[in-house]
Amino acid sequence: MKVYHFDINTKLLTATADAHPNPMREGEFLIPAFATEIAPPSLAPNEAAKWETYQWAIVPIVVDPGTGDLESVNLTQYAADVRWRLETGGTGIVFENISIPLATDRDSQIKAFVARYQADQNPQFTINWKCADGNWKALNAAKIQAASNAILQHVKRWFDAEQIVVQKIAMGEITTAPQVDAAFAMM
C-alpha cells in the first residue's frame, strides 16, 4: 500500500512511499502524520496536489525563484497583483502632437488628480510636470485635464480587466497563472 505525504504548512504533496505494516494488527498499515492513503489526481506541469479536508485538490503552482520550492497560487490574489503591476506601470497620451508619457504609480495618480483639481478651478493654471521618461513638460489646464483623463481611463481599464479575470476564475474558465497572464494580455 502507498501513502502520500504532504507538507505540514503548505499541504502540498511532497512524497510517495510504501506504507509500513502495523505490527499490532495484521492486514493494517501505519499512516504517518501528514500523509494519506488516498492517491492524488493526475497533474499538469504547472499544478500540484494539495490536501484539503480529506481529499486532494488541484492547485496552480509557481516555483519560488529564491528557494526553488513549489508554492501554490491563489489565482484571485495573483490577478490582483497583475492588475496592480499593469495599473502602476505607466501610460501616455499625445496631446496637440506632443507625446506625454505618464507615470501611474499611486503617488503620481494622486498628484495628477490634485493638478486636475487646480486646472478645473483655474483655466490659466500651468505646471512644469516631470514625465515618466524623466523629461519636463509645461502643462496648461487643458493638457492637465487630458493627462488626468488618460490616467483615469488607464486605471479603469485594468480594474475592469481584473474583474473579468476574477469572474472567469470563479467560473473555472481560468485555472492557472499563465492563463491569468494571457487573459490580461488580451485586454
N, C-alpha and C positions, 0 to 999 in steps of 0.2 A: 504494500500500500504506500502511496505517495502522500507527503504533506507539503504544503505550500506556505512558506514563511513570508511575513510582511513586516515592514519597518514599524517600530513602535510609535514613531512620531508621524510619518507621512502616510502610513498604512499601505504603501506601495509594495507590490510583490518584489521580494529580494532573492528568493532561492527556492529550489525544489529539492526534496530529499526523500529517502526511504524512511518510513516510519519504523520505529523500534517496537518489537512485540512487548506487550505488557507482561512482565514476569509473574504477576499475581493472578492474571485472568487469561486463560488460554483462548486464542482466537481474537483477542482485542489488541489494539495498538495504542501506543502513547502518542498523544498530540501535544507538542510543546506549546508554551505560551507564544502568542503572536504567530500562530500557524493554524492552518485549517486543512481538512482532508478534501475540501471542495476544490475541484480543479478550476483554474481561471479560464476565461474565454480566450479565443484566438485574438491576437493583437496585430495591428498595423505597426510599422516602424516608429510612428510618432505617437503611439498610445502606450499606456501602462494599465495594469490591473491594480485596482485599489480596493482594499477590503472595507466594506461598508455594511455594518449591521447584518451579519450572516449571509452576505453574498458579495461577489465581485462586481465592481463597476468598471467600465472602461473610461479612462480619463485621458485627455490630451496631455502630453508632456513636452518639456524642453530640457535641454542639458544646461546646467549651471556652468557658465564658462570659467568661473573661478575654481570650482571643485571637480567638475566633470560628473557630479551627481545628477540623477534624474529628479525633476521637480514637476509635480502636477500643476496644471494651469487652470485657474478659474477664468473661463473664457469671457465672462462679463467684465471682470476686472481688467483682463488683457485688452478688451475692446476699448475700455475707458482710457487705458494708457496709450493705445494707438491714437485715439481721438485727441488726447491732450498733446501728444507729440506733433500731430498734424496742425492742431489749433494754434499752438505756440511756435510753429516753425516758420512763420512769416508769410507774407503775401505781397502784393504790389498793385499799383494802378498806373495807367497812363492818363494824364490829365493835360489837355492842351499840348499834345505831342511831347510831354515831359514824363519820363518814366520815374516813378517814385516807389522804390522798394520799402515795404513797411514791416517793421518788427511787430510780432503779435504775441509776444510773451505777456504775461498778466500785467506787469508794470507798464509796458508800452500800451496795452489796451486802455488802462486807466488814464494814462497821460493823453492819449488820443481823444478820449471822451471828455476829459476836462477841457482840452483845447477846443473841442466841438462846442461845448457849452459856452465858452468865451466867444467863439465865432458866431454862434446863434444870437448872443446878446449884443455883439458889436460887429456889424458887417465890415468895418475898417480894421478889424483885428488881424495882425500878422504875427508870425512866429518863425524863427530860424529853427528848423526841425532836423535833427540828426536822423538820417535814414538808416535802414537795416544794413546797407553796404558801407556805413561809416561816413558817407558824404552828407553835406549840409544842403538843405533846400529851403528857400524862403517860401513859406506857405501863407497865402492870403485866406480869408474866411471861406471862399468857395473851395479852395484846394483842401482845407482842413475838413470841411463838410464831406467832400468826396472821399478823402482818406478814411475818415471815421466810418462812412457808409461801407467802404470796401472791407475794413476790418470787421465790422459787424456782420456783413454777409459771409465773410470767411469763417468766422466763429460759428455762425448759424449753420453753415454747410456741414461742418464737422460734427456738431451736436446732432443734427438731423441724421447724418450718416451713422453715428453711434446708435441712435435709437433704432434704426432699421436693422443694424447688425445684431443688436441685443434681442430684437424680436425674432430674428432668424435663429439665434442660439436657442431661445426658449422653445421654438417650434422644432428644433432638431435638424434644421437645414444646414447649420454651421456647427461642426463638431471638433474642429482643430484650429490651432493658432494660425497655420498657413492659410486656412480658409478665411479667417478674420482679416488677415493682411490683404488677401485677394479681394475681399468684399470692399474694403476701404479703397483699394487701388482703382476699383471700377467706378467710384463715386466722384 
